[in-house]
């Protein structure tokens, strides 16, 4: 009986009740009405379209996030067949990823390959096909955060795994053509170690990013 109670308690802590159709679970845990955005593509499993029109990770739906990223896209993106993929391990960067960063001149490279740890705070899908992830860095990496991150990203470091999703931004289509980065992205609230190029995004006031991300692994 004690064993059964322990199992039941564990399941209750990890399983989230589904919201009714037409609603999603907000960050507060409440079921809120989904804002319709006609003419835009459907968000992947584990995501909803926010009032701003961006696909954001649904609170508590870690299974949906992993399902979206563990499967290599062998289908069709913007009418272009996706065949090639790339992956890297922690501490190693694949510089060929830069071949698939659109307009790379907008990114000022500070360190070609750097590893940082922290906790994922949010995740959304960008129109250029990348994920935009906010990482609350661990204290030893606080110097990587600048004033632009404080003002524009709630003091978080930006992570950009590239060519992960449908590309709807015209000038980014070519960069992801016939390419899908094979990378697993843990769900929000996971403590992770991330490796990639440490850059300043000049299009966004110079906030600091790991872009492109080479690997994201769960960390103790």
C-alpha positions as CSV (number, residue, x, y, z in Angstrom):
1,X,0.0,0.0,0.0
2,X,2.8,2.4,0.9
3,X,4.5,1.6,-2.4
4,X,1.3,2.3,-4.3
5,X,0.9,5.7,-2.6
6,X,4.4,6.7,-3.4
7,X,3.9,5.8,-7.1
8,X,0.6,7.7,-7.2
9,X,2.2,10.8,-5.6
10,X,5.1,10.7,-8.1
11,X,2.8,10.4,-11.1
12,X,0.7,13.4,-9.8
13,X,3.8,15.5,-9.6
14,X,4.8,14.8,-13.2
15,X,1.6,14.4,-15.2
16,X,-0.3,17.5,-16.2
17,X,-4.0,17.5,-16.9
18,X,-4.9,18.4,-20.5
19,X,-6.8,21.6,-21.1
20,X,-10.0,21.4,-23.2
21,X,-9.8,22.0,-26.9
22,X,-9.3,25.6,-27.8
23,X,-7.3,26.4,-24.6
24,X,-3.8,26.0,-23.4
25,X,-2.1,25.8,-20.0
26,X,-0.5,29.2,-19.1
27,X,2.6,29.6,-17.1
28,X,0.4,30.0,-14.0
29,X,-1.1,26.6,-14.6
30,X,-4.5,27.9,-15.7
31,X,-6.3,26.9,-18.9
32,X,-6.5,30.0,-21.1
33,X,-8.2,30.6,-24.4
34,X,-5.9,30.1,-27.4
35,X,-5.7,33.3,-29.5
36,X,-6.5,32.4,-33.2
37,X,-4.2,33.6,-35.9
38,X,-5.7,32.8,-39.2
39,X,-3.4,32.3,-42.1
40,X,-0.4,31.1,-39.9
41,X,0.8,27.5,-39.9
42,X,-0.3,25.3,-37.0
43,X,2.2,25.2,-34.1
44,X,4.0,21.8,-33.4
45,X,2.8,19.5,-30.6
46,X,3.7,20.9,-27.2
47,X,3.4,24.5,-28.4
48,X,0.6,27.1,-28.7
49,X,0.4,30.4,-30.6
50,X,0.7,33.3,-28.2
51,X,-1.2,36.6,-28.6
52,X,1.9,38.0,-30.4
53,X,1.6,35.2,-33.1
54,X,4.6,33.3,-31.9
55,X,4.6,29.5,-31.2
56,X,5.6,29.1,-27.5
57,X,6.2,26.0,-25.4
58,X,3.1,25.0,-23.5
59,X,3.6,25.0,-19.7
60,X,4.0,21.5,-18.3
61,X,4.1,19.8,-21.7
62,X,7.7,18.5,-21.8
63,X,6.7,15.4,-23.8
64,X,5.5,17.6,-26.7
65,X,8.7,19.5,-26.7
66,X,10.9,16.5,-27.0
67,X,8.8,14.8,-29.6
68,X,9.1,17.9,-31.7
69,X,12.9,17.9,-31.6
70,X,13.9,14.2,-31.5
71,X,12.5,13.5,-34.9
72,X,14.7,14.4,-37.9
73,X,12.6,16.2,-40.5
74,X,12.5,14.1,-43.6
75,X,9.4,15.7,-44.9
76,X,9.0,19.0,-46.7
77,X,9.9,22.5,-45.5
78,X,8.7,25.4,-47.6
79,X,8.4,23.1,-50.5
80,X,12.0,22.0,-50.2
81,X,12.9,18.4,-49.3
82,X,14.9,18.2,-46.1
83,X,17.7,15.5,-46.3
84,X,20.9,16.6,-44.6
85,X,21.3,16.8,-40.8
86,X,24.0,17.7,-38.3
87,X,24.7,17.0,-34.7
88,X,27.5,17.8,-32.2
89,X,28.5,16.7,-28.7
90,X,29.1,18.8,-25.6
91,X,32.3,20.8,-25.7
92,X,32.6,20.4,-29.5
93,X,31.3,22.8,-32.2
94,X,30.6,22.0,-35.8
95,X,31.6,25.1,-37.7
96,X,29.7,23.9,-40.8
97,X,26.6,25.0,-38.9
98,X,27.5,28.5,-39.9
99,X,26.7,27.6,-43.5
100,X,23.0,27.5,-42.4
101,X,22.9,30.8,-40.4
102,X,21.1,33.4,-42.5
103,X,22.9,36.8,-42.8
104,X,25.7,35.7,-40.5
105,X,27.2,39.2,-40.6
106,X,24.6,40.3,-38.1
107,X,26.3,38.2,-35.4
108,X,29.6,39.4,-33.9
109,X,31.6,36.3,-32.8
110,X,33.2,36.7,-29.3
111,X,34.1,33.0,-28.9
112,X,33.8,30.4,-31.7
113,X,33.1,27.6,-29.3
114,X,32.0,28.0,-25.7
115,X,30.1,25.9,-23.1
116,X,27.7,27.4,-20.6
117,X,25.3,26.0,-18.1
118,X,21.9,27.2,-16.8
119,X,18.2,26.7,-16.7
120,X,15.9,27.0,-19.6
121,X,13.2,29.6,-18.9
122,X,11.3,29.9,-22.1
123,X,11.2,28.6,-25.7
124,X,9.6,29.9,-28.8
125,X,9.7,29.3,-32.6
126,X,11.1,32.1,-34.8
127,X,10.0,32.8,-38.4
128,X,13.6,32.0,-39.5
129,X,13.1,28.4,-38.4
130,X,15.2,28.6,-35.3
131,X,14.2,28.2,-31.7
132,X,14.6,31.2,-29.5
133,X,15.4,29.9,-26.0
134,X,16.1,32.0,-22.9
135,X,18.6,30.5,-20.5
136,X,19.0,31.7,-16.9
137,X,22.8,31.2,-16.7
138,X,24.5,29.8,-13.6
139,X,26.3,32.4,-11.5
140,X,29.8,31.5,-12.8
141,X,28.6,32.6,-16.3
142,X,27.1,35.9,-15.2
143,X,29.7,37.9,-17.1
144,X,28.3,36.6,-20.4
145,X,25.2,38.7,-19.8
146,X,25.2,42.3,-21.0
147,X,22.9,45.3,-20.7
148,X,21.0,44.3,-23.9
149,X,20.2,40.9,-22.3
150,X,19.0,42.7,-19.1
151,X,16.8,45.1,-21.1
152,X,15.5,42.8,-23.8
153,X,15.7,39.2,-22.5
154,X,14.9,39.5,-18.8
155,X,18.6,39.1,-18.0
156,X,18.8,35.7,-19.8
157,X,21.2,34.4,-22.4
158,X,19.6,33.6,-25.8
159,X,20.1,30.2,-27.3
160,X,19.4,29.6,-31.1
161,X,19.3,26.0,-32.4
162,X,19.0,26.6,-36.1
163,X,16.9,25.1,-38.9
164,X,14.5,23.4,-36.5
165,X,11.1,24.4,-37.8
166,X,9.1,25.7,-40.8
167,X,10.9,28.8,-42.2
168,X,8.4,31.6,-43.1
169,X,11.0,34.5,-43.2
170,X,11.9,34.9,-46.9
171,X,15.5,35.9,-46.5
172,X,16.1,32.8,-44.2
173,X,14.7,30.1,-46.5
174,X,17.9,29.5,-48.5
175,X,20.1,29.0,-45.4
176,X,18.0,26.1,-44.2
177,X,17.3,24.5,-47.6
178,X,17.9,20.8,-47.5
179,X,19.1,21.0,-44.0
180,X,17.8,20.1,-40.5
181,X,19.9,20.2,-37.4
182,X,19.6,17.0,-35.4
183,X,19.6,18.2,-31.8
184,X,17.5,17.3,-28.8
185,X,16.1,20.3,-26.8
186,X,15.1,19.5,-23.2
187,X,11.9,21.1,-21.9
188,X,11.5,24.4,-20.0
189,X,12.8,24.4,-16.4
190,X,15.5,21.8,-17.3
191,X,19.1,22.5,-16.1
192,X,21.4,22.1,-19.1
193,X,24.9,22.5,-20.5
194,X,25.0,24.2,-23.9
195,X,27.8,24.4,-26.4
196,X,28.0,26.7,-29.4
197,X,29.3,30.0,-30.7
198,X,29.1,32.9,-28.3
199,X,28.0,35.9,-30.3
200,X,26.5,39.4,-30.0
201,X,23.3,39.9,-32.1
202,X,23.8,43.3,-33.7
203,X,20.2,43.3,-35.0
204,X,19.0,43.2,-31.4
205,X,21.1,45.8,-29.7
206,X,24.0,43.4,-29.3
207,X,22.5,41.0,-26.8
208,X,24.5,37.9,-26.1
209,X,23.6,34.5,-27.6
210,X,24.9,31.0,-28.2
211,X,24.2,30.9,-31.9
212,X,24.4,28.5,-33.6
213,X,23.9,26.0,-30.8
214,X,25.9,22.8,-31.3
215,X,24.5,20.8,-28.4
216,X,22.2,21.0,-25.4
217,X,22.5,18.3,-22.8
218,X,20.7,17.9,-19.4
219,X,23.1,18.7,-16.6
220,X,23.1,17.9,-12.8
